Amino acid sequence: MDLSNLWAGFATALTPSHLMFAAIGVLLGTAIGVLPGIGPAMAVALLLPVTYGLDPTAAFIMFAGIYYGGMFGGSTTSILLNTPGESAAVVTAIEGNPMARRGRGPQALAAAAIGHFTGGIIGTIALVLLAPLIADLAVDIGAPDYFAIMVLSFVAVTSVLGKSRVRGYASLLIGLTIGLVGLDEMTGQSRLTFGALHLADGIDVVIVAVGLFAVGESLWVAAHLRHNQAEAIPVGRPWLSRPDLRRTWKPWLRGPVIGFPFGAIPAGGAEIPTFLSYVTEKRLSRRQDEFGKGAIEGVAGPESTASASAAGTLVSMLTLGLPTTAVAAVMLAAFQQYGIQPGPLLFQRESALVWALIASLFIGLVLLLLINLPMAPVWAKLLRIPRPYLYAGILFFASVGAYAVSGSVIDLVLLYVIGVIGFAMRRFGLPVLPAIIGVILGPAAEQQMRRALQISDGDLTGLVNSPLAIGVYVLVAVLLAWPLARKLVRRREPAKV
């Protein structure tokens, strides 16, 4: 790794204007992410249109703050209201909310904030060390390899999300269908445009992301709104005692070891590693009787794991152009918004931008810790906003953002049509992330597949003509067969007994 690139990135990110954008991103990301039911993915999607008028470097420095700020906000609602802002914060609620109910909310928030900082710093250091190496190796990857890796992303993200794999694949199919809208890049044939010229360029990813996340969630909450509002638990200034620090420093350091590898591979995000971290801390703890009643290790470990996993997702997103989480998918949409395509050549073509973004991750984490520890009482007061006003504001900003994409009323219509689809997906238990992945990766996967088939004159063996592609397809087969094999083993065990 050439450290001169990283120092140049810090020189760019530490200018007064860029520091201001980083601070604004941290505040906005935390403020949006701390609201009930809004995770970092929705925070980034809602604030994506805000960066339209900025230059790419300033925009992505702001996104770095929004990225980590939204994650911290999701864990805050998980601790205070037992309402996880994202799936990765579900594990935090297991111990964080009982701590808050016992009057130890400040300690839970402090353990989460420092855990985010520690996991994020270690994960970002690993990103600095590994991303250029992976990018150099990825230059030699061909069309069959890319298509195989994208198929792995489709299978992996639908296998680990939701209660049913069938529902995960149904969500992926919805996303792939939306991604087909527009003109075929190779033949120029219109697909699913229904004669509308506005759809010839396809549906903007920003509209899809905001529609599925923000509008779909707002409609879902409105349909289930109750007259009695949940009261926020009052919190004071967060602090940790010496016994708390002795119980948390090891989980903070163990978290990145579990989280970063899961984030770097297409395995669907931080849900699995955070659960593994919780199980690990429970087994290693000397106070196992406290688990389920408010054990601080159950907050520190998973939060550090989630932050390191978030840094890991940037490895595959920056070097391969593969988003494995909803936040990474929206970040990829942000790159495409500026005409930049993440991939193996990104570190060569946009070196200054990439290293400024990586440096801003370190800066954003420091700002997050300095700003949010003393501001935890403020976030608790934000949670007292009546939900009708809260989600009305979300719909307003979502509409403004969609209209800002191209200044067309049709985009507003598409936004709410996709929002209704998002509401229906929640109604029938379909996870949203596979749909977003399908919209973004679907056209690219189709292009790589057709390119590989053109090279092989239509021979299907052209899709498996490299060791990497064969290895990836073997992994796909394992992912598909493992649940069936596990069910067969479970059925035979009772029979033997």
PyMOL commands that set and color helices and strands:
alter all, ss='L'
color gray80, all
select helices_A, chain A and resi 3-13+16-33+40-51+56-81+87-101+105-138+143-159+165-180+197-199+205-223+242-264+271-284+288-290+297-320+326-337+346-349+351-382+387-406+409-427+433-455+460-464+467-496
alter helices_A, ss='H'
color red, helices_A
select strands_A, chain A and resi 182-183+190-191
alter strands_A, ss='S'
color yellow, strands_A
deselect
rebuild
show_as cartoon
